[in-house]
Amino acid sequence: LGHKFLCAFFLQRRGNMNETHPSSPFIITPLSELYEYLKHDSVHQHPHLFHHKYSKIDSDELTDRVKYSIDIIKKAFSSYRLEEIAVSFNGGKDCCVMVHMMVMVMKEMCFPSSSSLKIFYFSVPNGFKEVDDFVTQCSSFYKLNITFLPPLTKESLKKQIETTHIKAIFMGTRSTDPRCSSLLPFTQTDPGWPPLMRINPILDWKYQDIWRFILCLRVPYCCLYDQGYTSLGSAIDTHPNPYLLPPLDDNNATNTQPSSPSSVSYAPAYKLIDGSLERAGRSSDHPPP
């Protein structure tokens, strides 16, 4: 398969990524080639993500999810003017996948530049410096104009709506996130919040889908995921996932029983095959084992 990359960036080699997340190139693949690329390369390069008892989705189903997500993104860009759209980007893996697809769609639809898109980064109280640094790096990777804002509240959102006149905002939300199981791809904000259309293009993606996409397309991600974090929030109550401590099972992914922290290094986030354990590192969701 010949690849005609629209653009290529080079990332420095980081920690545990050398084996499965090569340092070069970081690519944005044309949509015309994306689906075949996912179908053929992802299975061959990362078989442990496709053939495991916890992972029942094959590459065709992943491709279908990508196509559906891209259709939602295109519909949003056709329904709203670019100046009416914003993106809520928190530096997490889900938002990385969403933004990567959005940049691909913008190039296909011949938007002048991804820098014309409004990107909001609502800070997290007691957040990770690594996440802040990564968000800054993404502005360079994707040529984005990211606005750093106070934590998300009704008041802070209202201020942004009044200042920027946006009518819709992209969210990297999945239906397995807390209080998100009833969301639709296009969902108005909840009662009591400033009126805004929430656009959720990756609602039906599973944990494994996110990492398949990231690894296959070499999408940049925060270095904390290489240190065993699988879900990022406040630095106070977010820890590496205990299911990523050795010993791992025979498939070299997901310890079937959580281990106690020790001097042994955690496996990277993409080794967690059982997506239901994604938030096991959140103290507020799961008490320590």
Stockholm file with secondary structure:
# STOCKHOLM 1.0

chainA/1-289         LGHKFLCAFFLQRRGNMNETHPSSPFIITPLSELYEYLKHDSVHQHPHLFHHKYSKIDSDELTDRVKYSIDIIKKAFSSYRLEEIAVSFNGGKDCCVMVHMMVMVMKEMCFPSSSSLKIFYFSVPNGFKEVDDFVTQCSSFYKLNITFLPPLTKESLKKQIETTHIKAIFMGTRSTDPRCSSLLPFTQTDPGWPPLMRINPILDWKYQDIWRFILCLRVPYCCLYDQGYTSLGSAIDTHPNPYLLPPLDDNNATNTQPSSPSSVSYAPAYKLIDGSLERAGRSSDHPPP
#=GR chainA/1-289 SS CCCCCSEEECCCCCGGGGTTSCSSCEEECCHHHHHHHHHHHHHHHCGGGTSBTTBCCCHHHHHHHHHHHHHHHHHHHHHSCGGGEEEECCSSHHHHHHHHHHHHHHHHTTCSCGGGSEEEEECCTTCCHHHHHHHHHHHHHTTCEEEEESCCCHHHHHHHHHHHCCCEEEECCCTTSTTCTTCCSEEECCTTSCCCEEECTTTTCCHHHHHHHHHHHTCCCCGGGGGTCCSCCCTTTBCCCGGGSSCCCTTSSCCSSCCCCCSSCCCCGGGCCCGGGTTTTBTTTSCCC
#=GC SS_cons         CCCCCSEEECCCCCGGGGTTSCSSCEEECCHHHHHHHHHHHHHHHCGGGTSBTTBCCCHHHHHHHHHHHHHHHHHHHHHSCGGGEEEECCSSHHHHHHHHHHHHHHHHTTCSCGGGSEEEEECCTTCCHHHHHHHHHHHHHTTCEEEEESCCCHHHHHHHHHHHCCCEEEECCCTTSTTCTTCCSEEECCTTSCCCEEECTTTTCCHHHHHHHHHHHTCCCCGGGGGTCCSCCCTTTBCCCGGGSSCCCTTSSCCSSCCCCCSSCCCCGGGCCCGGGTTTTBTTTSCCC
//
